[in-house]
Structures are given as C-alpha cells and as structure tokens.
C-alpha cells in the first residue's frame, strides 16, 4: 500500500512540472487567441534632460493581427495609426504617413508591439531574443535586440501582463531614456 502511494506521488511529482510549465509557446498561443479590444492608457516618458516624466493619456484600439490605433488625448491630441506596414501620425491638423517596409529599424520596433499583441513569435524572434518569467496569471516577457542597428536604439523592451492581456510595455532606449505604457482594458458590451 505504501509502495503504491509512493509510486503515485512520484508519478504526480514527475508529471506536474511538465503540465504546470508556462513557456513562450503557451504565452504566444494565449495572445494569438485575443482578437483585440479597447483600452485606456497612461504613458510616462522619462528623459535624462527633464526632472519629471512627460505624462500622456488616451485610448488604444487593437484589431488582430495588424491594426493598432493610439489616440493621445492629454497633454496634446495626437493619433497614431498602424495599419499593416503603414504608420500614420496626425497632430495639429498635420498628417504624416510612413511606409515601414522602407524603414527596417522602425519596423522592428513596431513589430515588438504588434508581434506581442498578436502572439507572433516568429516576428518577434526575427529581431529579438525572448525571455519569459512568471506564469499565465502574471508574466513578464523581455525582448533583447539581436540586431546591432536595433540595439543602438533600444536596449530592452519589457512587456508584462496577465493571461492574454498586455498590461505594461516598457522601452529602455540605448541612451538611457525610457517609456512606460500602462494599459487598462475597457470592457465593451
């Protein structure tokens, strides 16, 4: 009886780590199943030349796999729209569109967001080494540039969230400036 019980305990102990493991594949699968939504954001940009961070607030809308709109409402109205490889910026009645296919470093930076939101591991691994910590309920994905041109701009990107929701994106630039984007999903019913 004791031998059988020990056998079951050993079987459970061996099986648990495999079934309880949370890895990049599972995270990417969870994120890929999320087809989009709306959120409010607060972004703090820390610049070495300023004593206080520059704070902006607004709304974001994501439609999988490649449409992201970020409307900044304060301190100044601005709209960024990423639709496939076209980035449009509208500010003070001026509009600028950039084809990111012609800007590989900018595309790699944009793909860090888009690839994470859509759960596209291959897109992320083209330009970054991925490191995951935590579990499905509270995870942190760190992206380290694998290309020197990107590394000369961005030291690290840290994305954290819960289940299939991205909640915080932090960019640490190569020059030491950083940006922290806190995302609060809005339930649309």
Order of alpha helices (4+ residues) and beta strands (2+ residues): alpha-alpha-beta-beta-beta-beta-beta-beta-alpha-alpha-beta-beta-alpha-beta-beta-beta
